[in-house]
Each structure stands twice: as C-alpha cells, then as structure tokens.
Amino acid sequence: MSIDHPTEARLLDDLRGYFGYAEDQLEFVWKEKDGIHEVSLFTYNPRHTHRFLFHSASGSNRIQALQALLEYTQDHRDRELSYTIQWRVAGETELHTSYFSAGNILMALDKFFAGRDPHTVQVFSVALNPVS
C-alpha cells in the first residue's frame, strides 16, 4: 500500500500500536467507490493461520477512514458485546476458538466469515461472553 500523506502514516502507526501485533499480523484492505474510501482491518492469528475482520470504516478520503477506524478501536469495548466462536477447518479435527467484538451475533458471524469461502470452515458454537 502506498502512503500518500504523513497523517495517514501516523494513523496507521497508531492503529498498529493499539494492537501491539507484529506488522505481518495486521492487514489493511482498501476499497474506493463513488468517492467513498473504505478500509477494512484484518487481524491474523499465527496459531491457527487464519485472518479475521476486526472492523471496517469509511470516509470521504483515506485519512477520514483511518480516523474512523482508530476511533472504533479506542472505544469499541464500550459499545459492543464480546462473542466467542468455536470453529474448525472443514475436514480437519482441531477445534479453534476466536473472539469478536460486535453489536450482535450476526455481526460477529459477518466478521468471522469476511473474506472467506463459508464452505471451508465449520462453526460449532457462538456464545455471548459475560459482561464484566
């Protein structure tokens, strides 16, 4: 991805710093349609070698989209519920557990399935985690 503006570079660094992940564990995917820029942030878990959508945000330019994504990362725990999804790769036996913040169960599943063929994984359970 080419960075066109120093503010964009700072926002990307702020987002990377929020997670504390290695650079290869975060992927920013950009789309632009009708003058609206959307950025989707995927996190990659090396333990089960799959990536999942953390959140998507949009704006009239790349900087606004990144600012919206950063704002979401800073306060999503206050606005969303936490879900646990247990799943496995189709045809394999190892059961995996992944966690998602989302407004409801369908949004959690949307994040889980984003960017993947739904026939490649089997979901066994989706649970709302207790609120602390």
Stockholm file with secondary structure:
# STOCKHOLM 1.0

chainA/1-132         MSIDHPTEARLLDDLRGYFGYAEDQLEFVWKEKDGIHEVSLFTYNPRHTHRFLFHSASGSNRIQALQALLEYTQDHRDRELSYTIQWRVAGETELHTSYFSAGNILMALDKFFAGRDPHTVQVFSVALNPVS
#=GR chainA/1-132 SS CCCCSHHHHHHHHHHHHHHTCCGGGEEEEEEEETTEEEEEEEEEETTTTEEEEEEEEEESSHHHHHHHHHHHHHHHHHHSEEEEEEEEETTCCCCEEEEEEESSHHHHHHHHHTTSCGGGEEEEEEEECCCC
#=GC SS_cons         CCCCSHHHHHHHHHHHHHHTCCGGGEEEEEEEETTEEEEEEEEEETTTTEEEEEEEEEESSHHHHHHHHHHHHHHHHHHSEEEEEEEEETTCCCCEEEEEEESSHHHHHHHHHTTSCGGGEEEEEEEECCCC
//
